[in-house]
Each structure stands twice: as structure tokens, then as C-alpha cells.
């Protein structure tokens, strides 16, 4: 007798469930949505969604309030012109051989001076005796002839010393080029600075078949970090058998770490001037060993693009590929924008893992 009551209970439960589902569907058709769970007080807001375009650039959205909070500032990109840059290995030239050559030249120069003084004295004595002989023969002809022999012998010594000096100078030119030769010949202060390592000579090898002249100035990456400029001196007659090409020497100020045979990297512009834009250094952020910059492509949308750093120019980088003059680039708050993006990406990964 209790079974009918049980069946009525089951029927009532099923009817209630069907009625509840009907009400929920009707609410949805009328435009009502369930309230989102309220995050606890003090919790972090949801990060802006991000996407990737066809070229691999990161797109993120950020409200005006969030932009103001992060201190986002933008500026229009200006047109710029520059040459593309290339990088080549360089080396601090050891100058021990130059020290020896300079010492040999100075010794030869001293020998010339010594021989010239002796020849001048012998000539004066020869002239004096010859005048005495002509003046009523106050000296013997034999004395005049003997002094003439001494004088002519001293002249031979002068010519021999000068030949030695010329050979010493030629050795400097043959091993270090015509400019260093002129430094020694003229007693240049630059050569003294090089020998004292206040200035440093750097060897740069251009590859065979390079379609550009040696640059007048190159930028050097220093061993301890930072950069320095080096000016062209001349072609370098010596050849490094490890690097096949045409060698040149450059002059730069001596610095800690610039010791003989230390390896460097030289950067310089080649080719014709190209037109592009200047990316301010304040706009560049680094991620994964690559330089990036954010461009405001809409009021609330930013795109992260790669920045080529091969061509540094006055407070920034020259770019002729990924950016266009007139675009609005983020110059303030770029690091904060990258942090927001990274946090958003990690948060999304965590949510997907939880799902």
C-alpha cells in the first residue's frame, strides 16, 4: 500500500526539476545572465587577454585607466636615414715588434747624427789645412791629403748610416704601414702614446671580395662591456693566417682590458643610406635575448614588435623593416607593459592547466 506514495514522490521531484530548467532557459532568452562570482577583496584583477598576429607580434588590450596607472606614454616615430651595419672580428695589435723597429730606427738615426758630426769636423779641418797650404805653404801637402782622406771616409760613414736609417724606416713601413712610418719620421706624439699604451692599435680584417671601402670609424665592443670608437690609420701590411682578408689598423684610446691580442668585435655602416625610423632607447625592452617595442595601434590596443639592433643611431636604433614613420610608439611604461603581458601569459597558462 506504500508503493503509490513512493511513485508520487518520484513524479513530483522530476516535475520540479523540469520546471526549474524551463525557468532558467526562459531567463536566458530574456537576456539575463548569472552573476559572475565576486573575487575576494584584495585579489588581483583579471589580466588583459592577448593574441598573436600573422607575423608573430604580440597584441594586448589595456584600458585607459590601466594605461594611466602604468604611466604609459607614446610618441610619434620620426623618419631617419642610416646605413646598414655589419660586424667583423678585430684584435688588439701586439706592438712588441713595433717597439723593436722603433728602437732600431732611433739607433740608426743616432748613428747618422754621429757620423755627420764627425764628417763636419773633418771637413772644417780639411778646409783649414787647405787654406794654410795655399797661404805660402804654412802646412805640408801631405797633411792636407791625410785630412782629405779622413773627411772623405767620414762622408762614406754618413752615407752608410743614412742607408741604415732608410732601411730601418722602410722596415716600419713594411710592417706597420705608411702612417706609422710618418709618425716615427716626424717624431709624432701619437706613436709615443701607442708605445706607452695610452693609445691602442686595433687590427681589423675585411673579407676578400667586400664591396665597400674600409670605414673611417668603427665601433668596438669592449671586453669589460661598453663601446668605444676607433679611427682608421692605414692598411696593415701584416696578415693574420687565421683570418683571410685585407687588414687595416685603427687607433683608439687605451682602456683596461685592451691588452695585446685580445679579441674584439667591430661594428660599422656599409652600403647606401636607407630610410627608416629611429626607435628611441626608452622604447626598447628585452625579452628572450631579443629587443622589442610596443606600438599603440588603437586606443586600447598595443602590439609588441621586434626591433633590429644592428644599427645604433643617436640615442636609439635604426629600423627600416618593422616600423613606419608616424606610428605611435610606447616611450614610457614599456617595461611595465611587458610585465603585465608576461603576467597575463603565465596566468592564462595556469588556467589552462587547471582546466
Protein Blocks (a to p, Z undefined) as FASTA:
>chain_A
ZZmmmmmmmmmmmmmmmmmmmmmmmmmmnopacddddddehiacddddddddfkopacdd
ddfklmmmnopacddddddddddddddddddddfklmmmmmmmmmmmmmmmmmmmmmmmm
mmmmmmmmmmmmmnoplacfklmmmmmmmmmmmmmmmmmmmmmmmmmmmmmmmmnojklm
mmmmnopaklmmmmnomaccddddddehiacdcdfbdcdddfkgpjdddddfbdcfbacf
kbgcddddddddddehiaghiacdddddedjddddddddfklpcceehiacddddfbfkb
ccdddddfkbgcehiacdfklpcehiacdfehklmmmmmmmmmmmmmmmmmmmZZ
